[in-house]
Structure formats: C-alpha cells, structure tokens
Amino acid sequence: MKRFGAGALLVLGMSLATVAQAHRAWMLPSATVLSGDNAWVTVDGAVSNSLFYFEYHPLQLDSLQILSPSGEAVDAQNRAKGRFRSTFDVELKEEGTYTLQMHRQGVFAFFKMDGKPTRWWGRADELDQIPVAAQDLRVSEVDRRMQVFVTRGAPTNATFMPSGQGLELVPLTHPNDLVTAEPVRFKFLLDGKPAAGLSGVLIRDGIRYRDRVDEIALTTDGGGKVEVIFDEPGMYWLELEAEQPSQVVEGAKRRLSYSATLEVLPL
C-alpha cells in the first residue's frame, strides 16, 4: 500500500468528471405501480447521453439486487444484453413496494502500461495486483448506488431501511406516490448520517426532444432533506454526488453517487 501514498497518487479528476457529464447510467421500469394477481415489470438499463434513450452502452447488471416488500431477495428473470441496452423481468408476487438496486463499492484505477491506457477495478486490499511498472497511476475509491422502486397494490416502506453504507435515500414522501403540484420530500444519508449540503439534480425524460435539459437543482439542508414540487408529469432521473477523503486508500478521494428513476403522475 505504501507505493500508493500521497506522493505517488493522482486522484481521478477531469477524465471521470467529463464522462459523468456526458453519459448517465439509469434503469427504466415499464411501470412503477401495478395491481392484480399476475403483476410483472420489465426493466431496461443503459448508459446514454439522452436519458431513457438507447444510444451508447448497455448497463452492466452484475451487481443487481431485487428486494421484495418483505425483504426477501428476488431473482431477475429473462436477463438479456443487447448492443445498447440490458433488460430483465421481475414478477411481483407480494403486495407492496419492491426495491431494485445496484450498489457498487470498490477502487478504480487508471494507469498506462507501455504507453497503453489501462483500467482496473477491485478492492483496496487488491491494489498490489497493479503492476509496479504502471505509469501515471490514478486511484479513486468509488461508491455508487442506483435504485428503482416498483409497487404492487398499496405502497409499503419496509425496503427503505438504510444500511449505513454510502449515499442512501430515506423517502419522506413515498417514491411511488409522486404527483404534480404537491410537495415531495426526501431525506438522504451518508454512511448512516444526514447528508447535509449535497448538490443534486432532477431531469425529466424527453431531453432528446428539448432545446434545454431543464434540470431541477437540489441542495440538501442540514438534516439531509430536500423538497421539490413537480410542475410536469413524467419519468425523472435523480442524482446526488458527494466527495470526501478515502479511508481505505491513502491520499485518494472517495467519490459517492446516488441515482434513481422516479415517475411523477398528473394530479
């Protein structure tokens, strides 16, 4: 670990920021609220410039988790990966709210070997796998969480119990009960504590067909809370980001993000 100390370490900066601004990762459910005995939802996942439009890269589903309203793990069915998107189905056997999420934690490294750019992903205790001859080494601890919420019947809150790891959403307004013209309140936690002073953004679908992104800027208050009133219905992409010193890699930054897809219905 010593050779990755402050003197030799460059934190990922402009390169990752540029990619993050150009491409957004997301999941899009075919529905967020369902009823009946035979309830299924199909979810698309992709990375793209235009939200909810397939034109760049399919979403990797290796870290996908699905929790039922009772907290049981649910298997994704009919997984498929295409050129521009990934898809899977979920059968909603239980009444209540399901959480579909991907939570990736680890260390990302970028370096050159014989002049060739190389990327590496792993755990902090695996950094010794990076060749000693690596040049222009840049390392960053990463914690990314992406979620979608789907409800069969009446909404429930059991799957919103925070884990105390990374950035997490604690809904004060249920995410499957969002309508225009009414206040929506969310609370965010960072490692289990109120995530105060974080900047975020809400972007409505259809930016491909607009001249402007028309994003809604968010900032959490001292208790990690935000409030927003939606003027227009539609699917929205929510993202918040945080940065702090890494506790596992000396001299590196820990970069955290939270994102979710939300549906807002007309009042």
C-alpha positions in Angstrom: 0.0 0.0 0.0 2.9 2.4 0.6 3.6 2.9 -3.1 0.1 4.2 -3.5 0.7 7.0 -0.9 0.2 10.7 -1.5 3.5 11.2 -3.3 2.7 8.7 -6.0 -1.1 9.0 -6.2 -3.1 11.1 -8.6 -6.8 11.3 -7.9 -9.2 10.8 -10.8 -10.5 14.2 -11.8 -11.2 15.6 -15.2 -11.3 12.3 -17.0 -14.1 10.8 -14.8 -15.9 14.1 -14.5 -16.1 14.5 -18.2 -17.5 11.0 -18.7 -20.0 11.6 -15.9 -21.3 14.8 -17.5 -21.5 13.2 -21.0 -23.1 9.9 -20.0 -25.7 8.9 -17.4 -26.5 5.4 -16.2 -30.1 4.5 -15.5 -32.8 1.9 -15.2 -36.3 2.4 -16.6 -39.2 0.2 -15.4 -42.2 -0.4 -17.7 -44.4 0.6 -14.8 -43.9 1.7 -11.2 -47.4 0.9 -9.8 -49.3 -2.2 -10.6 -52.2 -4.2 -9.4 -53.7 -7.7 -9.9 -52.6 -11.2 -9.3 -50.3 -11.5 -12.4 -48.1 -8.5 -12.0 -44.8 -8.2 -13.9 -42.4 -5.4 -14.7 -39.8 -5.2 -17.4 -36.8 -3.0 -16.7 -34.4 -1.5 -19.3 -30.9 -0.4 -18.3 -28.4 1.7 -20.3 -25.8 4.3 -20.2 -26.5 7.2 -22.6 -26.3 10.9 -23.3 -30.1 11.4 -23.6 -31.9 9.9 -20.6 -34.1 6.9 -21.3 -32.9 6.7 -24.9 -30.7 3.8 -26.1 -27.6 5.1 -28.0 -24.4 4.3 -26.1 -23.9 1.3 -24.0 -25.9 -1.4 -22.1 -26.0 -1.3 -18.3 -23.9 -4.0 -16.6 -26.2 -6.0 -14.3 -23.6 -7.9 -12.4 -24.4 -6.1 -9.1 -28.3 -6.1 -9.5 -30.3 -6.8 -6.3 -34.1 -7.0 -6.0 -35.8 -6.9 -2.6 -39.4 -7.8 -2.1 -41.7 -5.9 0.3 -40.8 -8.4 3.0 -37.1 -8.0 2.4 -36.6 -11.3 0.6 -34.2 -11.5 -2.4 -36.0 -11.9 -5.8 -34.4 -13.3 -8.9 -34.4 -11.3 -12.1 -35.8 -13.3 -15.0 -35.2 -13.2 -18.7 -31.9 -11.3 -18.5 -30.6 -10.1 -21.8 -27.9 -7.8 -23.0 -28.1 -6.1 -26.4 -25.9 -3.6 -28.2 -27.3 -0.6 -26.5 -29.4 -1.8 -23.5 -29.8 -4.6 -21.0 -33.2 -5.9 -19.9 -34.8 -8.1 -17.2 -38.2 -9.0 -15.9 -39.4 -9.1 -12.3 -42.5 -11.0 -11.1 -44.2 -9.1 -8.3 -45.6 -12.0 -6.2 -46.0 -10.0 -3.0 -48.2 -6.9 -2.3 -46.1 -3.8 -1.5 -43.0 -2.0 -2.7 -40.0 -3.6 -4.3 -36.5 -2.0 -4.4 -34.4 -2.8 -7.5 -30.9 -1.6 -7.0 -27.2 -1.8 -7.9 -24.6 -0.8 -5.3 -21.0 -0.9 -6.4 -18.2 -0.3 -3.9 -14.5 -0.6 -4.7 -11.4 1.1 -6.0 -11.0 2.3 -9.6 -7.5 2.8 -11.0 -6.3 4.2 -14.3 -2.7 3.9 -15.5 -0.6 3.3 -18.5 1.4 0.2 -19.4 4.0 0.7 -22.2 2.0 3.8 -23.1 -1.3 1.9 -23.4 -4.2 3.2 -21.2 -5.4 0.6 -18.7 -8.3 0.5 -16.3 -8.6 -1.6 -13.2 -11.4 -2.3 -10.7 -11.2 -4.2 -7.4 -10.9 -3.9 -3.7 -8.4 -1.8 -1.8 -6.6 -4.9 -0.5 -6.1 -6.0 -4.1 -4.1 -2.9 -5.2 -0.9 -4.9 -5.2 -2.3 -6.5 -8.4 -1.5 -3.3 -10.3 2.0 -3.7 -11.9 4.9 -1.9 -10.2 5.8 -0.6 -13.7 2.4 1.2 -14.0 2.8 4.8 -15.2 0.6 7.9 -14.4 -1.3 5.9 -11.8 -4.6 7.5 -10.7 -6.7 5.8 -8.0 -10.2 6.7 -6.6 -12.4 4.9 -4.1 -15.9 4.6 -5.6 -19.4 4.0 -4.0 -22.3 4.1 -6.5 -25.9 3.3 -5.7 -28.7 3.2 -8.3 -32.3 2.4 -7.4 -35.8 1.9 -8.9 -39.0 1.4 -6.8 -42.0 -0.6 -8.0 -45.2 -1.2 -6.1 -47.9 -3.8 -6.4 -51.1 -2.7 -4.7 -50.6 -0.3 -1.7 -47.1 1.3 -1.1 -45.0 0.0 1.8 -41.8 1.2 3.4 -40.0 -1.9 4.6 -37.3 -1.9 1.9 -36.3 1.6 2.7 -34.3 0.6 5.9 -30.9 2.2 5.5 -27.8 0.0 5.5 -25.4 2.8 6.8 -23.2 2.4 3.7 -22.7 5.1 1.1 -25.4 7.5 -0.1 -28.9 6.4 0.6 -32.5 7.7 0.2 -34.9 7.7 3.0 -38.2 8.7 1.5 -40.4 11.1 3.5 -42.8 11.0 0.5 -43.2 7.5 -0.9 -41.4 7.4 -4.3 -44.3 5.6 -5.9 -46.8 8.3 -4.8 -45.4 11.3 -6.6 -47.8 13.8 -8.3 -47.5 17.2 -9.7 -48.3 20.3 -7.7 -47.8 18.6 -4.4 -44.6 18.8 -2.2 -42.2 15.9 -2.4 -39.8 15.4 0.5 -36.8 13.1 0.6 -34.0 12.6 3.1 -30.5 11.5 2.2 -27.9 9.7 4.4 -24.2 9.4 4.0 -22.9 6.4 5.8 -26.0 6.5 8.0 -25.8 10.2 8.9 -27.7 13.1 7.4 -26.1 14.1 4.1 -26.1 17.9 4.6 -25.2 20.4 1.9 -25.1 18.0 -1.0 -25.9 19.1 -4.6 -28.2 17.1 -6.8 -30.3 17.3 -9.9 -33.6 16.1 -11.2 -34.0 15.7 -15.0 -37.3 14.9 -16.8 -37.4 12.5 -19.6 -37.5 13.7 -23.2 -34.4 15.9 -23.2 -33.6 14.5 -26.7 -36.6 16.5 -27.9 -36.0 19.7 -26.0 -33.6 22.6 -26.6 -32.6 22.6 -23.0 -32.1 20.0 -20.3 -34.3 21.9 -17.9 -32.8 20.3 -14.8 -34.1 21.0 -11.4 -31.2 21.8 -9.0 -31.4 20.4 -5.5 -29.4 21.0 -2.3 -29.9 19.1 0.9 -30.4 21.0 4.1 -28.7 20.5 7.4 -30.7 17.4 8.1 -30.1 15.9 4.6 -33.6 16.8 3.4 -34.8 18.2 0.1 -38.3 19.4 -1.0 -39.5 19.8 -4.6 -42.8 20.5 -6.3 -43.0 19.0 -9.8 -44.7 21.1 -12.5 -44.9 18.4 -15.1 -45.6 14.7 -15.0 -43.2 12.1 -16.5 -40.2 9.9 -15.7 -37.4 11.7 -13.8 -33.8 10.9 -13.2 -32.5 11.9 -9.8 -28.8 12.1 -8.9 -26.7 13.3 -5.9 -23.0 13.2 -5.5 -20.5 13.6 -2.7 -16.7 13.5 -2.3 -14.6 13.0 0.8 -11.1 11.7 1.6 -10.8 7.9 1.2 -10.4 5.9 4.5 -9.0 2.9 2.7 -6.6 4.3 0.1 -4.0 6.8 1.4 -4.2 10.1 -0.4 -7.2 9.2 -2.6 -10.7 10.6 -2.8 -13.8 8.7 -2.1 -16.4 9.5 -4.7 -20.1 8.7 -3.9 -23.2 8.9 -6.0 -26.9 8.1 -5.7 -29.3 7.9 -8.6 -32.9 6.8 -9.0 -35.6 6.8 -11.7 -38.9 8.3 -10.4 -42.3 8.5 -12.0 -44.4 11.6 -11.4 -48.1 11.4 -12.3 -50.5 14.3 -13.0 -52.6 15.4 -10.1 
